[in-house]
Amino acid sequence: MKKIYLLLVICILLTSCFDLFDPAYWKDGDYILSSNPGEPSCLSLTNDGIVLLDCVKSIGSNKEYIIAQETNAKKRLNYWIIKKLGNKYKEKPEGPFGFEEFVEMKKKLSIVDLKFEKEFGKN
Protein backbone atom coordinates (compact mmCIF):
# COMPACT_ATOMS: atom_id res chain seq x y z
CA MET A 1 0.00 0.00 0.00
CA LYS A 2 2.93 2.38 0.71
CA LYS A 3 4.22 1.86 -2.83
CA ILE A 4 0.88 2.94 -4.29
CA TYR A 5 0.81 6.10 -2.17
CA LEU A 6 4.40 6.86 -3.10
CA LEU A 7 3.57 6.41 -6.78
CA LEU A 8 0.53 8.73 -6.46
CA VAL A 9 2.60 11.41 -4.72
CA ILE A 10 5.26 11.23 -7.43
CA CYS A 11 2.60 11.49 -10.17
CA ILE A 12 1.02 14.51 -8.50
CA LEU A 13 4.39 16.23 -8.11
CA LEU A 14 5.31 15.61 -11.73
CA THR A 15 2.03 16.89 -13.11
CA SER A 16 1.95 19.97 -10.87
CA CYS A 17 5.53 20.90 -11.78
CA PHE A 18 5.00 20.65 -15.52
CA ASP A 19 6.03 24.29 -16.00
CA LEU A 20 9.59 23.31 -15.14
CA PHE A 21 9.96 22.02 -18.70
CA ASP A 22 9.95 25.15 -20.82
CA PRO A 23 10.63 24.60 -24.53
CA ALA A 24 11.55 28.29 -25.01
CA TYR A 25 14.62 29.13 -27.09
CA TRP A 26 14.85 32.59 -25.52
CA LYS A 27 12.96 34.28 -22.72
CA ASP A 28 12.75 37.76 -21.20
CA GLY A 29 9.96 37.98 -18.63
CA ASP A 30 6.69 37.19 -20.44
CA TYR A 31 8.40 37.48 -23.84
CA ILE A 32 9.09 33.98 -25.13
CA LEU A 33 10.64 32.76 -28.36
CA SER A 34 9.39 29.26 -29.11
CA SER A 35 8.54 27.02 -32.03
CA ASN A 36 5.85 28.24 -34.40
CA PRO A 37 3.09 25.62 -34.79
CA GLY A 38 2.08 27.12 -38.15
CA GLU A 39 5.58 26.87 -39.58
CA PRO A 40 7.86 24.34 -37.85
CA SER A 41 11.04 25.85 -39.33
CA CYS A 42 10.32 29.22 -37.64
CA LEU A 43 10.37 30.59 -34.11
CA SER A 44 7.60 32.93 -32.90
CA LEU A 45 8.03 35.75 -30.41
CA THR A 46 5.06 35.96 -28.06
CA ASN A 47 4.14 38.06 -25.05
CA ASP A 48 1.95 36.03 -22.71
CA GLY A 49 0.49 34.09 -25.65
CA ILE A 50 0.07 37.06 -28.03
CA VAL A 51 2.18 36.58 -31.19
CA LEU A 52 4.34 39.61 -31.95
CA LEU A 53 6.64 38.21 -34.68
CA ASP A 54 6.42 35.01 -36.74
CA CYS A 55 9.82 33.89 -37.98
CA VAL A 56 12.58 35.31 -35.75
CA LYS A 57 16.20 34.67 -36.71
CA SER A 58 18.03 36.89 -34.16
CA ILE A 59 16.93 38.60 -30.97
CA GLY A 60 18.23 40.85 -28.20
CA SER A 61 16.78 42.90 -25.36
CA ASN A 62 17.37 45.33 -22.54
CA LYS A 63 15.06 46.79 -19.86
CA GLU A 64 13.04 48.87 -22.35
CA TYR A 65 13.33 47.34 -25.82
CA ILE A 66 13.51 44.12 -27.78
CA ILE A 67 15.17 44.03 -31.19
CA ALA A 68 14.58 41.18 -33.60
CA GLN A 69 15.55 40.08 -37.06
CA GLU A 70 12.84 38.24 -38.95
CA THR A 71 12.54 36.61 -42.37
CA ASN A 72 9.38 37.23 -44.35
CA ALA A 73 7.65 34.92 -46.85
CA LYS A 74 10.08 36.04 -49.58
CA LYS A 75 13.05 35.16 -47.30
CA ARG A 76 13.95 38.85 -47.00
CA LEU A 77 15.43 40.02 -43.68
CA ASN A 78 13.39 42.56 -41.74
CA TYR A 79 14.33 44.27 -38.51
CA TRP A 80 11.88 45.10 -35.71
CA ILE A 81 11.96 47.15 -32.51
CA ILE A 82 9.48 46.45 -29.72
CA LYS A 83 9.03 48.88 -26.84
CA LYS A 84 8.21 46.91 -23.71
CA LEU A 85 4.94 48.18 -22.28
CA GLY A 86 3.01 47.31 -19.15
CA ASN A 87 -0.09 46.63 -21.24
CA LYS A 88 0.64 43.76 -23.63
CA TYR A 89 -2.47 44.55 -25.69
CA LYS A 90 -1.09 47.97 -26.68
CA GLU A 91 2.30 46.66 -27.79
CA LYS A 92 3.01 47.03 -31.45
CA PRO A 93 6.33 46.08 -33.04
CA GLU A 94 7.86 48.95 -35.02
CA GLY A 95 8.98 47.90 -38.48
CA PRO A 96 9.72 46.22 -40.72
CA PHE A 97 12.92 48.13 -41.30
CA GLY A 98 15.75 47.58 -43.73
CA PHE A 99 19.18 47.43 -42.09
CA GLU A 100 20.00 51.13 -42.60
CA GLU A 101 16.57 52.24 -41.32
CA PHE A 102 16.99 49.92 -38.33
CA VAL A 103 20.36 51.44 -37.41
CA GLU A 104 18.92 54.96 -37.72
CA MET A 105 15.89 54.08 -35.58
CA LYS A 106 18.18 52.63 -32.89
CA LYS A 107 20.10 55.94 -32.87
CA LYS A 108 16.86 57.91 -32.65
CA LEU A 109 15.67 55.80 -29.68
CA SER A 110 19.11 55.95 -28.00
CA ILE A 111 19.54 52.18 -27.97
CA VAL A 112 22.69 52.01 -30.11
CA ASP A 113 24.38 49.74 -27.56
CA LEU A 114 21.62 47.09 -27.79
CA LYS A 115 22.94 44.11 -29.78
CA PHE A 116 21.50 40.78 -30.88
CA GLU A 117 22.11 38.16 -28.17
CA LYS A 118 21.00 34.97 -29.88
CA GLU A 119 20.89 33.77 -33.45
CA PHE A 120 18.71 30.93 -34.74
CA GLY A 121 18.89 28.96 -37.97
CA LYS A 122 20.32 30.15 -41.24
CA ASN A 123 19.63 33.64 -42.60
Secondary structure, DSSP 8 states (H G I E B T S, - for coil): -HHHHHHHHHHHHHHHTGGG----SEEETTEEEEEETTEEEEEEEEETTEEEESSEEEEEE-SSEEEEEEE-TT--EEEEEEE--S-GGG---EEEE-HHHHHHHHHHTT-TT----EE-S--
